[in-house]
Amino acid sequence: MAQSSTEPETAATRAGNGSRPLAGKGWLDRYFHITARGSTTGREVRGGVTTFMAMAYILLLNPLLLSVEDVNGDTLAPTAVVTATALAAALTTVLMGVIGKVPLALAAGLSVSGVLATLVVPSMAWPQAMGMCVIYGVVIMLLVITGLREKIMNAIPMGLKHAITIGIGLFVAMIGLEKAGFVGRGAEGGPPVTLGVGGALTGWPVLAFCITLLAVFMLLARGVPGAILIGIGVGTAFSLVVTALYDLDERAWGLAVPAFPGSPVSSPDFSLLGQIRFGGFAELGAASVTMIVFTLVLAGFFDAMATIIAVGQEAGLADEKGRMPGLNKALLVDGAGGAIGGVASASGQTVFIESASGVGEGARTGLSATVTGLIFAAMLLFTPLAGIVPGQVAAAALVVIGAMMMQNARHVDWNDRAVAIPVFLTVILMPFTFSIVNGVGAGVIAYTAIRLAQGKWREPGLFMWLLTVLFVFNFAFNDLGH
């Protein structure tokens, strides 16, 4: 496996590189280098619990994102998706803790789930879509093992990397607004998007969405740990009250009517485990399959790379150049998360930025991630609790995540038009066309075209020009298909 050239000389690095542990410490301390990284077992456990609280919303949001019909009109059972989401998050997060030995937690990536729901399943069955996740996970692992990840990361301009994250954030936010009924499609001859369904905000579910959204934003502004989960709790409590007072049913809420389950404990539903298929892609064509895999890699790989480095720097494990002990192992586990998520039918797993909340509580080692993973495993027995939360309340968290991802806009050089224009096209087209691949394609083509106009056609490099040809072909292929 390729290794970084020179790693920062810190106590964490020396411990991560296998330096001799301090004498007199227990096996847990020696294995995770707890003392060597300036932490304690108590801090690691507290950090693991905090990270889980900050990202537990994924048990509600992932089933919401994946609640669409595939090309055959089939849908995934919500309880089975909750089980799959918890199982995949538990496995990958424990692997990150035990192998990567860093305080990073993984779960179903919202960007990956968004790609599956809007780009993949309209063209194929759910088992095939999950097979695509396995393929993209294997691709990422091969990129890490061969050392190509660094070459690819260096080939794509930093501005476009940030644009992909920003655009996916807006895309995810748009999904949340639409699922909540806060925005809707306009009537023929009117604006394409309107406020509310039919041009007006009506109904208790929309109010529950607004209350949840405001509650989360207020808690985030005050720096309250677990703000998203607490806000979802507030919105759910409101929904339970109005449902009981006004006897609301499926006509108001849709499929997920907020109500207490008979028992909060039940046996896990593993019916989706292993439901993957790799065949039947002939009708799509090689170009379409390649674009789908490439888009999934974009959605999972680049965001994970930035998140791992960002959390590593917050924990004091990475230097200013992003070098940190165990980086390749962390990236390898992240790649494996794509395959594990596919086999579990939970969509690709990726590192969550919410891991920073555990780091803020003092977590510095993989013990924290292991604790988070074990809590996800325990949630396999409490899947009925997820059914209490209506989709409109859970959708508010999608908007919040979108707002957080917008923070990357501060890193873009808006004064450089060769960067700003491709970034703008990438960001704006993802939510407006409801397609991540359209946004990325427009940004790549615009970037190389502008560099060509400036007489700097060599600057993008061979990889970017290959991407340009691929995206031009994809757009042309889609047009001919109509």
C-alpha positions as CSV (number, residue, x, y, z in Angstrom):
1,M,0.0,0.0,0.0
2,A,1.3,3.5,-0.9
3,Q,2.3,5.6,2.0
4,S,2.6,9.3,2.5
5,S,6.1,10.7,2.0
6,T,6.9,12.3,5.3
7,E,4.6,12.3,8.3
8,P,4.5,15.0,11.0
9,E,6.7,14.2,14.0
10,T,4.2,14.1,16.8
11,A,3.5,11.8,19.7
12,A,0.4,10.6,17.8
13,T,2.4,9.8,14.7
14,R,5.1,8.0,16.5
15,A,2.5,5.9,18.3
16,G,0.6,5.3,15.0
17,N,3.8,4.2,13.3
18,G,4.2,1.5,15.9
19,S,6.6,3.1,18.3
20,R,7.1,1.3,21.6
21,P,4.2,1.9,23.9
22,L,4.6,3.3,27.4
23,A,5.3,0.6,30.0
24,G,2.7,-0.2,32.6
25,K,-0.4,0.5,30.5
26,G,-3.2,-1.9,29.8
27,W,-3.7,-3.7,26.5
28,L,-6.5,-1.3,25.5
29,D,-4.2,1.7,26.0
30,R,-1.3,0.1,24.2
31,Y,-3.4,-1.0,21.2
32,F,-5.2,2.3,20.6
33,H,-2.2,4.5,21.8
34,I,-4.6,6.3,24.2
35,T,-1.9,7.8,26.5
36,A,0.5,8.4,23.7
37,R,-2.1,10.7,22.0
38,G,-2.8,12.6,25.2
39,S,-6.2,11.1,25.9
40,T,-7.9,8.9,28.4
41,T,-10.3,5.9,28.2
42,G,-13.0,8.1,29.7
43,R,-12.6,10.8,27.1
44,E,-12.7,8.2,24.3
45,V,-15.9,6.6,25.6
46,R,-17.5,10.1,26.0
47,G,-16.3,11.1,22.6
48,G,-17.8,7.9,21.0
49,V,-21.2,8.5,22.6
50,T,-21.2,12.1,21.5
51,T,-20.4,11.2,17.9
52,F,-23.2,8.7,17.9
53,M,-25.7,11.3,19.3
54,A,-24.5,13.8,16.6
55,M,-25.1,11.3,13.7
56,A,-27.9,9.1,14.9
57,Y,-30.2,11.0,12.6
58,I,-28.9,8.9,9.7
59,L,-31.1,6.0,11.0
60,L,-34.1,8.2,10.1
61,L,-32.8,10.0,7.0
62,N,-31.4,7.1,5.0
63,P,-34.7,5.2,4.9
64,L,-36.3,8.5,3.8
65,L,-33.8,9.1,1.0
66,L,-34.2,5.5,-0.2
67,S,-38.0,5.5,-0.1
68,V,-38.3,5.6,-3.9
69,E,-39.5,3.1,-6.5
70,D,-36.9,1.5,-8.7
71,V,-37.4,0.9,-12.4
72,N,-39.7,-2.0,-11.7
73,G,-41.8,-0.1,-9.2
74,D,-40.4,-1.9,-6.2
75,T,-39.5,-0.2,-2.9
76,L,-37.4,-1.1,0.1
77,A,-39.1,-2.0,3.3
78,P,-38.5,1.0,5.8
79,T,-37.8,-1.3,8.8
80,A,-35.4,-3.4,6.8
81,V,-33.5,-0.2,5.6
82,V,-33.2,1.0,9.2
83,T,-31.7,-2.4,10.2
84,A,-29.4,-2.3,7.2
85,T,-28.3,1.3,8.0
86,A,-27.5,0.5,11.6
87,L,-25.7,-2.8,10.6
88,A,-23.5,-1.2,8.0
89,A,-22.7,1.8,10.2
90,A,-21.7,-0.5,13.1
91,L,-19.4,-2.7,11.0
92,T,-17.6,0.0,9.1
93,T,-17.2,2.3,12.2
94,V,-15.8,-0.6,14.3
95,L,-13.4,-1.4,11.4
96,M,-12.3,2.2,11.3
97,G,-11.6,2.1,15.0
98,V,-9.8,-1.2,15.2
99,I,-7.9,-1.0,11.9
100,G,-7.6,2.8,11.2
101,K,-7.2,3.6,14.9
102,V,-8.6,7.1,14.4
103,P,-11.7,8.8,15.9
104,L,-13.8,8.6,12.6
105,A,-17.3,7.2,12.4
106,L,-19.0,6.0,9.2
107,A,-22.6,5.6,8.0
108,A,-24.6,5.8,4.9
109,G,-23.5,8.8,2.9
110,L,-26.3,11.2,2.2
111,S,-24.7,12.2,-1.1
112,V,-24.4,8.5,-2.1
113,S,-28.0,7.7,-1.2
114,G,-29.1,10.8,-3.1
115,V,-27.3,9.5,-6.2
116,L,-28.9,6.1,-5.8
117,A,-32.4,7.5,-5.4
118,T,-32.3,10.1,-8.2
119,L,-29.8,8.7,-10.8
120,V,-29.5,5.0,-10.3
121,V,-32.8,3.3,-9.4
122,P,-34.8,5.1,-12.2
123,S,-32.7,3.0,-14.5
124,M,-32.3,-0.3,-12.6
125,A,-33.6,-2.5,-9.8
126,W,-32.6,-1.9,-6.2
127,P,-30.4,-5.1,-6.0
128,Q,-28.5,-3.8,-9.1
129,A,-28.1,-0.4,-7.5
130,M,-26.6,-1.9,-4.4
131,G,-24.3,-3.9,-6.6
132,M,-23.1,-0.6,-8.0
133,C,-22.2,0.4,-4.5
134,V,-20.1,-2.7,-4.1
135,I,-18.3,-1.9,-7.4
136,Y,-17.6,1.7,-6.5
137,G,-16.3,0.6,-3.1
138,V,-13.9,-1.8,-4.7
139,V,-12.8,0.9,-7.1
140,I,-12.0,3.2,-4.2
141,M,-10.0,0.5,-2.4
142,L,-8.0,-0.2,-5.6
143,L,-7.3,3.6,-5.9
144,V,-6.0,3.6,-2.4
145,I,-3.9,0.4,-2.7
146,T,-2.3,1.5,-6.0
147,G,-1.6,5.1,-4.8
148,L,-3.7,6.6,-7.6
149,R,-5.9,8.4,-5.1
150,E,-3.3,11.2,-4.7
151,K,-2.9,11.6,-8.4
152,I,-6.6,11.9,-8.9
153,M,-7.0,14.3,-6.0
154,N,-4.2,16.4,-7.4
155,A,-5.6,16.4,-11.0
156,I,-9.0,17.9,-10.0
157,P,-8.7,21.6,-9.3
158,M,-9.4,22.5,-5.6
159,G,-12.2,24.8,-6.6
160,L,-14.1,22.0,-8.3
161,K,-13.6,19.8,-5.3
162,H,-15.2,22.4,-3.1
163,A,-17.9,22.9,-5.7
164,I,-18.9,19.2,-5.7
165,T,-19.4,19.4,-1.9
166,I,-21.3,22.6,-2.1
167,G,-23.5,21.4,-4.9
168,I,-24.3,18.1,-3.2
169,G,-25.2,20.1,-0.1
170,L,-27.8,22.1,-2.1
171,F,-29.0,19.0,-3.8
172,V,-29.6,17.2,-0.5
173,A,-31.3,20.4,0.9
174,M,-33.6,20.4,-2.2
175,I,-34.5,16.8,-1.5
176,G,-35.4,17.7,2.1
177,L,-37.5,20.7,1.1
178,E,-39.4,18.7,-1.5
179,K,-40.0,15.7,0.8
180,A,-41.3,18.0,3.5
181,G,-43.8,19.7,1.1
182,F,-42.1,23.0,1.7
183,V,-41.5,23.4,-2.0
184,G,-43.4,21.8,-4.9
185,R,-43.7,21.7,-8.6
186,G,-45.4,24.7,-10.2
187,A,-48.4,24.4,-12.4
188,E,-48.0,24.5,-16.2
189,G,-47.3,28.0,-17.3
190,G,-46.1,29.0,-13.9
191,P,-42.8,29.0,-12.1
192,P,-41.0,25.5,-12.1
193,V,-40.8,25.5,-8.3
194,T,-43.3,27.1,-5.8
195,L,-43.5,27.6,-2.1
196,G,-45.4,24.6,-0.8
197,V,-47.6,22.2,-2.8
198,G,-49.8,24.3,-5.1
199,G,-48.2,27.6,-4.1
200,A,-49.0,27.7,-0.4
201,L,-47.8,26.2,2.9
202,T,-50.6,24.2,4.4
203,G,-51.0,21.4,6.9
204,W,-49.6,20.3,10.2
205,P,-46.7,18.3,8.6
206,V,-45.2,21.4,7.0
207,L,-45.5,23.2,10.3
208,A,-43.7,20.3,12.0
209,F,-40.9,20.6,9.4
210,C,-40.6,24.3,10.1
211,I,-40.5,23.9,13.8
212,T,-37.9,21.1,13.5
213,L,-35.7,23.2,11.2
214,L,-35.8,26.3,13.4
215,A,-35.1,24.2,16.5
216,V,-32.0,22.6,15.0
217,F,-30.7,26.0,13.7
218,M,-31.2,27.6,17.1
219,L,-29.4,24.7,18.9
220,L,-26.6,24.8,16.4
221,A,-26.2,28.5,16.9
222,R,-25.8,27.9,20.6
223,G,-23.3,25.1,20.0
224,V,-25.4,22.4,21.6
225,P,-24.0,18.9,21.1
226,G,-26.4,16.6,19.2
227,A,-28.4,19.6,17.9
228,I,-29.8,17.7,14.9
229,L,-31.0,14.7,17.0
230,I,-32.5,17.0,19.7
231,G,-34.3,19.1,17.0
232,I,-35.8,15.9,15.5
233,G,-37.0,15.0,19.0
234,V,-38.7,18.4,19.3
235,G,-40.4,18.1,15.9
236,T,-41.4,14.5,16.7
237,A,-43.0,15.5,20.0
238,F,-44.9,18.2,18.3
239,S,-46.1,15.8,15.6
240,L,-47.3,13.2,18.2
241,V,-49.3,15.9,20.0
242,V,-51.1,17.3,16.9
243,T,-51.7,13.8,15.6
244,A,-53.5,12.8,18.8
245,L,-55.4,16.1,19.1
246,Y,-56.6,16.2,15.5
247,D,-56.7,12.5,14.7
248,L,-54.4,12.8,11.7
249,D,-53.7,9.8,9.5
250,E,-51.9,8.8,6.3
251,R,-53.8,11.5,4.3
252,A,-51.9,14.1,6.3
253,W,-48.6,12.5,7.0
254,G,-48.1,10.0,4.2
255,L,-46.8,6.5,5.1
256,A,-45.0,7.4,8.4
257,V,-47.8,8.5,10.8
258,P,-46.2,9.5,14.1
259,A,-47.3,7.1,16.8
260,F,-45.7,5.2,19.7
261,P,-44.9,1.6,18.7
262,G,-46.3,-1.3,20.8
263,S,-42.8,-2.1,21.9
264,P,-39.6,-0.2,21.3
265,V,-37.7,-3.5,21.0
266,S,-37.9,-5.9,18.1
267,S,-35.9,-8.4,16.2
268,P,-33.7,-6.9,13.4
269,D,-35.1,-7.3,9.9
270,F,-32.2,-8.6,7.9
271,S,-34.3,-9.3,4.7
272,L,-32.2,-6.9,2.6
273,L,-28.8,-8.4,3.6
274,G,-27.0,-9.7,0.6
275,Q,-29.7,-8.6,-1.9
276,I,-27.3,-7.5,-4.6
277,R,-27.0,-8.2,-8.3
278,F,-24.2,-7.5,-10.7
279,G,-25.8,-8.5,-14.0
280,G,-28.5,-7.0,-16.2
281,F,-26.6,-3.8,-17.1
282,A,-26.5,-4.5,-20.9
283,E,-29.7,-2.5,-21.6
284,L,-28.1,0.6,-20.0
285,G,-24.9,0.5,-22.0
286,A,-21.3,0.7,-21.0
287,A,-21.2,4.5,-21.0
288,S,-24.1,4.9,-18.6
289,V,-22.8,2.2,-16.2
290,T,-19.4,3.9,-16.2
291,M,-20.9,7.3,-15.5
292,I,-23.0,5.9,-12.6
293,V,-19.9,4.3,-11.0
294,F,-17.9,7.4,-11.6
295,T,-20.6,9.6,-10.0
296,L,-20.8,7.3,-6.9
297,V,-17.0,7.5,-6.6
298,L,-17.2,11.3,-6.8
299,A,-20.0,11.4,-4.2
300,G,-18.1,9.2,-1.7
301,F,-14.4,9.4,-2.3
302,F,-13.6,13.1,-2.5
303,D,-15.9,14.1,0.4
304,A,-14.4,11.4,2.5
305,M,-10.9,12.6,1.8
306,A,-11.6,16.1,2.9
307,T,-13.6,15.0,5.9
308,I,-10.8,12.6,7.1
309,I,-8.2,15.3,6.9
310,A,-10.4,18.0,8.5
311,V,-11.3,15.8,11.5
312,G,-7.6,14.6,11.7
313,Q,-6.4,18.2,11.9
314,E,-9.1,19.0,14.6
315,A,-7.8,16.0,16.6
316,G,-4.1,17.1,16.2
317,L,-3.3,14.0,14.2
318,A,-2.7,15.7,10.8
319,D,-0.3,18.5,9.8
320,E,-1.1,21.5,7.7
321,K,-0.5,19.4,4.5
322,G,-3.1,16.8,5.6
323,R,-0.6,14.1,6.4
324,M,-1.6,11.9,9.3
325,P,-0.8,8.5,10.7
326,G,-3.0,5.7,9.3
327,L,-4.4,7.9,6.5
328,N,-4.2,5.1,3.9
329,K,-5.8,2.6,6.3
330,A,-8.6,5.1,7.0
331,L,-9.2,5.6,3.3
332,L,-9.1,1.9,2.7
333,V,-11.8,1.3,5.4
334,D,-13.8,4.1,3.9
335,G,-13.6,2.4,0.5
336,A,-14.6,-0.9,2.0
337,G,-17.6,0.9,3.4
338,G,-19.0,1.3,-0.1
339,A,-18.9,-2.4,-0.6
340,I,-20.2,-3.2,2.9
341,G,-23.0,-0.7,2.5
342,G,-24.0,-2.3,-0.8
343,V,-24.0,-5.9,0.6
344,A,-26.2,-4.6,3.5
345,S,-28.5,-2.7,1.1
346,A,-27.8,0.5,3.1
347,S,-26.0,2.4,0.3
348,G,-22.3,3.3,0.4
349,Q,-20.8,4.2,3.8
350,T,-18.5,7.2,4.2
351,V,-16.9,9.1,7.0
352,F,-19.2,11.7,8.7
353,I,-18.0,15.2,9.6
354,E,-20.0,14.7,12.8
355,S,-17.0,12.8,14.0
356,A,-15.6,16.2,14.9
357,S,-18.2,16.4,17.7
358,G,-16.5,13.5,19.5
359,V,-13.1,15.0,18.9
360,G,-14.4,18.1,20.6
361,E,-15.1,16.0,23.6
362,G,-11.5,14.8,23.7
363,A,-11.5,11.7,21.4
364,R,-8.1,11.1,19.8
365,T,-8.0,7.3,19.0
366,G,-9.9,4.5,17.4
367,L,-11.5,3.5,20.7
368,S,-13.9,6.4,20.3
369,A,-15.0,5.1,16.9
370,T,-15.3,1.5,18.3
371,V,-17.7,2.8,21.0
372,T,-19.8,4.6,18.3
373,G,-19.9,1.5,16.2
374,L,-21.0,-0.7,19.2
375,I,-23.9,1.8,19.9
376,F,-25.0,1.5,16.3
377,A,-25.0,-2.3,16.7
378,A,-27.2,-1.9,19.8
379,M,-29.7,0.1,17.8
380,L,-30.4,-3.0,15.7
381,L,-32.8,-4.0,18.5
382,F,-34.6,-0.6,18.6
383,T,-35.7,-0.2,15.0
384,P,-39.4,0.5,15.9
385,L,-38.3,3.8,17.4
386,A,-37.4,5.1,13.9
387,G,-41.1,4.7,12.9
388,I,-42.2,7.3,15.3
389,V,-40.5,10.1,13.3
390,P,-42.6,11.4,10.4
391,G,-40.8,12.0,7.1
392,Q,-41.4,15.7,7.2
393,V,-39.5,16.0,10.5
394,A,-36.6,13.9,9.3
395,A,-36.4,16.0,6.1
396,A,-35.5,19.1,8.1
397,A,-32.1,17.4,8.9
398,L,-31.4,17.2,5.2
399,V,-31.8,20.9,4.9
400,V,-29.5,21.4,7.9
401,I,-26.8,19.1,6.4
402,G,-27.1,21.1,3.1
403,A,-26.5,24.3,5.0
404,M,-23.4,22.9,6.7
405,M,-21.9,21.7,3.4
406,M,-22.3,25.3,2.0
407,Q,-19.5,26.3,4.3
408,N,-17.0,25.1,1.7
409,A,-17.9,28.2,-0.4
410,R,-15.5,30.3,1.7
411,H,-12.6,28.3,0.2
412,V,-13.4,29.3,-3.4
413,D,-11.5,32.1,-5.1
414,W,-14.5,34.0,-6.5
415,N,-12.2,36.6,-8.1
416,D,-10.7,34.0,-10.5
417,R,-13.3,33.6,-13.2
418,A,-11.6,30.5,-14.6
419,V,-12.5,28.9,-11.2
420,A,-15.7,30.8,-10.2
421,I,-17.6,30.1,-13.4
422,P,-17.2,26.3,-13.3
423,V,-17.9,26.3,-9.6
424,F,-21.1,28.3,-10.2
425,L,-22.3,25.9,-12.9
426,T,-21.5,22.8,-10.8
427,V,-23.2,24.2,-7.7
428,I,-26.3,25.6,-9.4
429,L,-27.1,22.7,-11.8
430,M,-27.0,19.9,-9.2
431,P,-30.2,21.1,-7.4
432,F,-31.9,22.7,-10.4
433,T,-31.5,19.6,-12.6
434,F,-31.9,17.2,-9.7
435,S,-28.7,15.5,-10.8
436,I,-25.2,15.4,-9.4
437,V,-23.6,14.2,-12.6
438,N,-25.1,17.1,-14.6
439,G,-23.5,19.6,-12.2
440,V,-20.1,17.9,-12.2
441,G,-20.1,17.5,-15.9
442,A,-20.9,21.1,-16.6
443,G,-18.2,22.3,-14.2
444,V,-15.5,20.0,-15.7
445,I,-16.4,21.1,-19.3
446,A,-16.5,24.8,-18.4
447,Y,-13.1,24.6,-16.6
448,T,-11.3,23.0,-19.5
449,A,-13.0,25.2,-22.1
450,I,-12.0,28.4,-20.2
451,R,-8.4,27.2,-19.8
452,L,-8.4,26.5,-23.6
453,A,-9.7,30.0,-24.3
454,Q,-6.9,31.5,-22.0
455,G,-4.3,29.6,-24.0
456,K,-3.6,27.4,-20.9
457,W,-4.9,24.1,-22.3
458,R,-2.0,22.2,-20.8
459,E,-2.9,23.3,-17.2
460,P,-6.0,21.1,-16.6
461,G,-3.9,18.0,-17.4
462,L,-4.6,14.7,-19.2
463,F,-7.1,13.4,-16.6
464,M,-9.3,16.5,-16.7
465,W,-9.4,16.4,-20.5
466,L,-10.3,12.7,-20.4
467,L,-13.2,13.6,-18.0
468,T,-14.2,16.4,-20.4
469,V,-14.5,14.0,-23.3
470,L,-16.4,11.5,-21.1
471,F,-18.9,14.1,-19.9
472,V,-19.4,15.6,-23.4
473,F,-20.1,12.0,-24.7
474,N,-22.5,11.5,-21.8
475,F,-24.5,14.6,-22.5
476,A,-24.6,13.9,-26.2
477,F,-25.6,10.3,-25.5
478,N,-28.5,11.4,-23.3
479,D,-29.7,13.8,-25.9
480,L,-29.6,11.2,-28.6
481,G,-31.5,8.9,-26.3
482,H,-34.4,11.3,-26.3
